[in-house]
Amino acid sequence: MPFVQVPLVQSSLRQLPPVTLGPFLSCCPDTRFRTGERRDLVTSLNSVFEDLLASVPLFAQLSRRDLGRLVKVGHDVKYPAGTELTSEDETAVAFFVIAEGEASVDVKGKEVRRLGRGDYFGEMALIDRSRRSAVVKAVTEVRCFVMTQWQFRPFATEHPEVAWALLEAMVQRVRDAESRNPPGD
């Protein structure tokens, strides 16, 4: 199914619809669909993202209802291969979960990790409102569930289980970074 490609820049995130269904659905009037057909497609797409998010450790403890709420505030965005999803030292405004495709993570010009379905990035800068610490680039075409800072923070605040899982993930990221660069090197 083709999806609208939206370059990820701060200004474009504010204008994204809650779910980008693709050029056909977003440009055609509802009258081109039988009654309920469009609603069924939206429900199906939301279910796919709920399943994806349920498999992500950050969101694994959420109820189906809360996963549905989370999906409704996020965005479905597709990036062509070669696109930089984040740049080192840019101001962070979004959190990403990869639904399809593969991306590389580079720190100071060196690839340190590959990301695929269910992997997420961007959470660190959303917490401390600082600049990005890595470049994430689409190796293949990548489809992501994207949440902005102003969508993610209230959700995490309302769901302590998400905040705790995020804290655990942060500790693991620090440990991973320390094992790559032991103190004194």
C-alpha positions as CSV (number, residue, x, y, z in Angstrom):
1,M,0.0,0.0,0.0
2,P,1.6,3.4,-1.0
3,F,2.0,5.9,1.8
4,V,2.7,9.6,1.7
5,Q,6.3,10.4,2.2
6,V,6.8,13.3,4.6
7,P,10.3,14.6,5.2
8,L,10.9,14.8,8.9
9,V,11.6,18.4,9.8
10,Q,10.2,20.2,12.8
11,S,7.7,22.2,10.9
12,S,6.2,19.3,9.0
13,L,5.5,17.3,12.2
14,R,3.0,19.8,13.3
15,Q,1.0,19.3,10.1
16,L,0.9,15.5,9.9
17,P,-2.5,13.9,10.1
18,P,-3.1,11.4,13.0
19,V,-2.7,8.5,10.5
20,T,-1.3,8.9,7.0
21,L,-3.3,6.4,5.0
22,G,-1.8,7.1,1.7
23,P,-2.5,9.3,-1.3
24,F,-5.6,7.4,-2.4
25,L,-7.4,7.5,0.9
26,S,-6.3,11.0,1.9
27,C,-7.3,12.6,-1.4
28,C,-10.5,10.9,-2.3
29,P,-13.8,11.7,-0.7
30,D,-15.5,9.2,1.5
31,T,-18.2,8.7,-1.0
32,R,-15.9,6.6,-3.2
33,F,-16.0,3.9,-0.4
34,R,-18.8,1.7,0.6
35,T,-20.3,2.6,4.0
36,G,-17.8,1.6,6.7
37,E,-15.0,0.6,4.3
38,R,-12.8,3.6,5.1
39,R,-13.4,3.1,8.8
40,D,-12.5,-0.6,8.5
41,L,-9.2,0.3,6.8
42,V,-8.3,2.8,9.5
43,T,-9.2,0.3,12.2
44,S,-7.1,-2.4,10.5
45,L,-4.1,0.0,10.2
46,N,-4.5,1.0,13.9
47,S,-4.5,-2.6,14.9
48,V,-1.3,-3.2,13.0
49,F,0.4,-0.4,14.9
50,E,-1.1,-1.5,18.2
51,D,0.5,-5.0,17.6
52,L,3.8,-3.4,16.7
53,L,3.8,-1.2,19.8
54,A,2.8,-4.1,22.0
55,S,6.0,-5.9,20.9
56,V,8.2,-2.9,22.0
57,P,9.4,-3.3,25.6
58,L,8.6,0.4,26.3
59,F,4.9,-0.3,25.7
60,A,4.6,-4.0,26.5
61,Q,2.8,-3.3,29.8
62,L,0.1,-1.1,28.2
63,S,-3.5,-2.3,27.9
64,R,-5.0,-2.6,24.4
65,R,-7.0,0.5,25.1
66,D,-3.9,2.5,26.0
67,L,-2.1,1.2,22.9
68,G,-5.0,2.4,20.8
69,R,-4.8,5.8,22.4
70,L,-1.1,5.9,21.7
71,V,-1.6,5.0,18.1
72,K,-4.1,7.7,17.6
73,V,-1.7,10.5,18.6
74,G,1.2,9.1,16.5
75,H,1.9,9.2,12.8
76,D,2.7,6.7,10.1
77,V,5.6,8.0,8.0
78,K,7.6,6.3,5.2
79,Y,11.2,7.3,4.4
80,P,13.1,6.4,1.2
81,A,16.5,4.6,1.5
82,G,19.3,7.0,2.2
83,T,17.2,9.5,4.1
84,E,18.6,10.8,7.4
85,L,15.8,10.4,10.0
86,T,17.9,12.2,12.6
87,S,21.1,14.2,12.6
88,E,23.7,14.5,15.3
89,D,23.3,17.7,17.3
90,E,19.9,18.7,15.9
91,T,17.2,19.6,18.3
92,A,15.0,16.6,18.9
93,V,11.3,16.7,18.4
94,A,10.3,13.1,17.6
95,F,10.4,9.5,18.8
96,F,10.4,6.7,16.3
97,V,9.5,3.0,16.2
98,I,10.4,1.1,13.1
99,A,7.5,-0.8,11.6
100,E,9.3,-1.9,8.4
101,G,12.8,-1.6,6.9
102,E,16.3,-1.2,8.3
103,A,18.2,1.9,9.5
104,S,21.8,2.5,10.7
105,V,22.9,4.4,13.8
106,D,26.1,6.4,13.4
107,V,27.9,8.2,16.2
108,K,30.7,10.5,15.3
109,G,30.8,9.0,11.8
110,K,31.0,5.4,13.0
111,E,28.2,2.9,12.6
112,V,27.4,1.5,16.0
113,R,24.1,-0.3,15.5
114,R,21.5,-1.5,13.0
115,L,17.8,-1.1,13.7
116,G,14.8,-3.1,12.3
117,R,11.2,-3.8,13.0
118,G,10.3,-3.0,16.6
119,D,13.4,-1.0,17.4
120,Y,13.0,2.6,18.5
121,F,15.1,5.7,18.8
122,G,14.8,9.3,19.7
123,E,13.7,8.8,23.3
124,M,16.8,10.2,25.0
125,A,16.5,13.7,23.6
126,L,12.7,13.7,24.3
127,I,13.4,13.2,28.0
128,D,16.1,15.8,28.5
129,R,15.1,18.1,25.6
130,S,18.7,18.1,24.4
131,R,20.3,17.6,21.0
132,R,20.4,14.3,19.2
133,S,23.5,12.1,19.9
134,A,23.5,10.1,16.7
135,V,22.6,10.0,13.0
136,V,19.9,7.5,12.1
137,K,19.8,6.8,8.4
138,A,17.4,4.6,6.4
139,V,19.4,1.7,4.8
140,T,16.3,0.5,3.1
141,E,12.9,2.1,2.7
142,V,11.8,2.6,6.3
143,R,8.3,3.0,7.7
144,C,8.0,4.4,11.2
145,F,5.5,5.1,13.9
146,V,6.4,8.7,14.9
147,M,5.4,10.7,18.0
148,T,6.4,14.2,18.7
149,Q,7.7,15.4,22.0
150,W,4.4,17.2,22.7
151,Q,2.5,14.0,22.1
152,F,4.9,11.6,23.9
153,R,5.6,13.4,27.1
154,P,2.0,13.7,28.3
155,F,1.4,10.0,27.5
156,A,4.5,8.9,29.4
157,T,3.5,11.1,32.4
158,E,0.1,9.5,32.5
159,H,1.5,6.0,32.2
160,P,4.2,5.3,34.8
161,E,4.8,1.9,33.4
162,V,6.0,3.5,30.2
163,A,8.2,6.0,32.1
164,W,9.8,3.1,34.1
165,A,10.4,1.0,30.9
166,L,12.0,4.1,29.4
167,L,14.3,4.5,32.4
168,E,15.3,0.8,32.1
169,A,16.0,1.4,28.4
170,M,18.1,4.5,29.1
171,V,20.2,2.5,31.6
172,Q,20.8,-0.2,29.0
173,R,21.9,2.4,26.4
174,V,24.4,3.9,28.9
175,R,25.8,0.5,29.6
176,D,26.1,-0.3,25.9
177,A,27.9,3.0,25.3
178,E,30.2,2.4,28.2
179,S,31.1,-1.1,26.9
180,R,32.0,0.4,23.5
181,N,34.1,3.1,25.1
182,P,35.4,2.0,28.5
183,P,36.5,4.9,30.8
184,G,40.1,5.8,30.3
185,D,40.2,5.1,26.6
